[in-house]
Amino acid sequence: MPFVALGGLLVIVCVLAYAYGAVRLGDRIQVLAVARTVAAGQALTTVDLKQVSAARDSGVQLIPADQATQVVGRTAVVPLVAGTLLTPELLGDAAFPPSGKVTASVALKPGQYPQGLAPGARVLVYVSANAQGGAQPAPAASSTGNGSTPARLPAVVLDVDLAGDGQGATVVTLLLDASDGPRLAAAPAGGVVLMQTAPGGN
């Protein structure tokens, strides 16, 4: 008898689990996604958009498919790869860069940026105030030679030019806060290191 009761209980649990899973799978909505790669600053057109089915998630503000007409003409704030689900944070006004942001390009030697860095990646830009002659700032909170710590500036990679400056450096173009632009511009040679925090297309 105990085994019969246990078997019956397992059957009930399995039925409930299946029902719950079916409900969750059915709780999906039609949202907008990127149909092809879109560069930062590029205005979206109808051919750049597609409708996909996505699970409803209260923690992510996806754009419903019926709002496509409101998205066309908006500008991509960061590079978007095909398949990216659109959220309001990824879109800006027609002007680029968006208000409060600036773009900046830096020439970096191997070791100053992660291998495989691609447009759309989110990075921390470590700027040292005392690097000289190609010396690289340590991407950590430890003190530098003059007792200061490297500044850490969040940014998004807009472009990676491997051809670079013709002197062995790769030119990386970044989108960052306008208030951080002067700090990056004042960085000495070899005083910048990029650390990737998230891949592109997120």
N, C-alpha and C positions, 0 to 999 in steps of 0.2 A: 504493500500500500504506500509506504513512503516514497518508493521509486515512481509509482504512478502519479502521485501528487507532484513530485519534482518535475516529472516530464510534462505534466500539464502546465506548470508554472513557466517552464522554459518556452513552451509553445506560445503562451500569452505574451511573454517578453519579446519574442521574435516578431510576433504580429505587430506589437506596439512600435518596435524599432523600425520595422518596414514602413508602417504608416507615417511615422515621423519623418523618415528619410524622403518619402514620396512627397510629403507636404513641402519640405525644404527645397527639393529639386523643382517643385512646381512654382515656388515663390521667386520667379524671375521676371525681369523687366527688360524692355527694349531700350538700349542706350546708344549714344554716339561714340564711335571709335575712329581712329585715323586710318584711312584706306591706303595711304602711301606716305613716304617720308616727307615731312614738312620742315623747312629750315626756320630757325628763330627769326622773328620779324616778318615772316611771310603771312599774308592774309589768306585765310582758309576759303576754299571754294567748295561747291557741291561735290566735285570729284575727289576732294580730299577726305570726304566723310563717308562712313558706312554705318549701318545699323547692326548691332550685335545683341545677343541675349546675355544678360549678366545677372548673377544672384543679387538680390536686394540686400544691401548692407548699410545700416544706419550710420556707420562710422565713415563711409566714403560717399561724397556728394557727386555722384555721376550725373551727366547731363542726359535727360530723357530724349529719345529719338524724335519726339514731336516738336522739339525746340531747335531743329536743324536750321530753320530760317533765321533764328536769332544768333546762330553761331557763324554762319557764312558772313565773311567780311571782317571777322575778328582776327586778331593777330596772335600767332603762336609766341608765347613768352620765352620758351626754350625749344630746342630741336625736338621734334616728335617723330618717332619711328612708327612704321605701319603696325597696327594692332593696339596702339596705346588707347586706353579708355580715357575719354575726355572728362576733365573736371574744370570748374570755373577758374582754379588757380593756374591752369595751363594757358589761359587765354587772356589777352590784354586788349587795349584800344588799338586803333589803327597806327598810332605813332609808336616808333620803336627807337631806342629802348623804352620800356614802360616808365611812367613817372617814378622818380626815386631810384632809378637804376642807371648804370653807365656800362659801356663796354670798354674793355682794355685788352691789349695784346702783350704777351710777354714771351721773350725768347728764352727757351730752357734747354739745358744740356741733359744728356742721358743721366738718370739718377735724380733729377729734379722733378720728375713727373712719373707716374706709374705707367708701365708698359700696357699697351692696349687702350689707352685713354681715348674716348670717343665723344663726339658731340652729344649733349644731353646729360652727361655725367655730372653729378654733384661733387664738389671738392671743397676742401679747406685749403686756403692759400696761406702758407706760413711766410711771413715777411720779417726778415732780420734787419735790424738797424745798423749792424756793424760788419756785415759780410764783405769781404774784399777778395779780389783776384780769383773769383770763381768758387770761393768757399761757400758751402751750403749751410743754411741755418738748420739746426736740429729741430725736427717737428715734435717738440715736446715742451712741457711746461718748465723745464730746467732753465736756469739763468744763462744768458749769453755772456760774452766777455766783458761787457760794460755793465753787467748787473741787471739788464733788462731781459724780458722774455719776448720771443717772437710773437708778432701780432698774428691772429688767426682770423682770416676773412672768409666767410662762406661765399661760394660762387657757383655758377653753372657754366659748363664748357659749351661754347657756341661753335668752335671750329678748331681743328687740329691740323696744322699745315706741316707735314713731315719734310717738305722741301725747305722749310724754314727760311733763315736769313742768309743762306749760302755759306755759312761759316760753321756748319755742323750743329746748329741749334734748331730745335723745333719751335715754331711759333704757335702758341695756344691763345685763342681769343676767349675772353671770359665775360660773363654778365654778372655784375655785383652791385651792392648798394652804392649809391652815389657818395655817401659819406666815407666809404672805404677806398674810393678811386684815388684820392691824393696820396694815401698811404702806400698803395701799390705803385703809383707813379714814382714815388720817392725812393723805392727800393734800390739798393746798390747792385752792381753786377754780381750775379751769383747769390743774391739775397732772397730768392724766392723758391719755395718748394711746394708742390701740389700733393695733397693726399686725398685720394678718392674716398668718398663716403657712401655713394650710391651709384649704381650703373646708369647708363643712358636709357631713355625710354620709360622711366618711372614717373 
